């Protein structure tokens, strides 16, 4: 069914209607962790997007070869290979980004967005559609990260895009290295770059996107049960974790 | 003595000041997803502690005697995730066959843990920090205990939230995240505690 949709739709759905962070609530860990500064958010978004496109292409190309019983381990191997490649590239060309992202760079392997798209889309669709889906989801992820990092960096540090030069200098000779905002940088609300600020800003952003979605008559973003969980097929809980909740409490 | 002191300091840091969920944002999915009831939250956390310690015990020798020895450190990510996935499957099969009661308590959460970033995270952080085997094990235990503490505390908060009158826009996930933010503020209070105890 999805193959009948135009490629343009495949791309745009990742941006707004099915934004992985704000609508599907996937990949929350990196979203909260690297959104302390805009430059590391962009770096993370780019890295995840490249992994997502590449893994979607390979998994989609191999979708008829991979036996369905071992598909999750197979997907993990494909994703981990691309993450390793990205890790080596970032280490070699943008060492400052490598130290800013730290352990979250290798942790792209377990980012639910990537495994989730492999399971939900790439394993069922043609190569080109999967690549476009990966691009759309990746750009949506980056956009959400960018928005959140903007709020947190401006309020929490009083700067905007500081450190972006490490990333830009790979591509061109620009000396642009972000802005310092006059009043805010003297009196930053540090709590916004600390962990509580991350949860708070994310909560408010989900609330806002819910309000917009409701105005358009769409469903609210919620943590979904098994339908969004990439592990659902191998999970022995048979049904939702919610049901298990009830069972245990009884 | 010096050793014990270091181990204690690592343990407390992992539980309180550098709490995996509330300070490092690792394992947010189960933190938000499985924290509706205290009982499920503690079951899930115990399974996480178990897998974290086991994964560290297995990956440490693999890294030291295989990857580092043959200059294959760049394969860490791919090797560790496969080891963790295989380990979780193995543990699940063994528990199901031989320890039925333990399986009923922990086993049901095991498949969800394979792609839990906290487990891969603790393994990678141990190696990044150049910890010895003992310190790695203690750090993993601390990370797991910190996860348990955060999960159980947060489940308690969420059980109270159920009976609250919440503005419509904030109902569901947003209020859960804001509650998490407040729980996280309380953990900020531990900043500097470990340093002042152990100097």
Interface residues (C-beta under 8 A of the other chain):
Chain A: X25 X28 X29 X30 X32 X33 X72 X73 X76 X77 X80 X81 X83 X84 X87 X88 X102 X103 X106 X107 X109 X110 X111 X112 X115 X191 X194 X195 X196 X197 X198 X199 X200 X202 X203 X204 X206 X207 X208 X210 X211 X220 X221 X222 X223 X229 X230 X231 X234 X235 X236 X237 X241 X242 X244 X245 X248 X249
Chain B: X22 X23 X24 X25 X26 X27 X28 X29 X32 X33 X34 X36 X37 X39 X40 X43 X74 X75 X76 X77 X78 X81 X82 X85 X92 X107 X108 X111 X112 X114 X115 X116 X117 X120 X121 X124 X125 X128 X169 X170 X172 X173 X174 X175 X176 X177 X178 X180 X181 X182 X184 X185 X187 X188
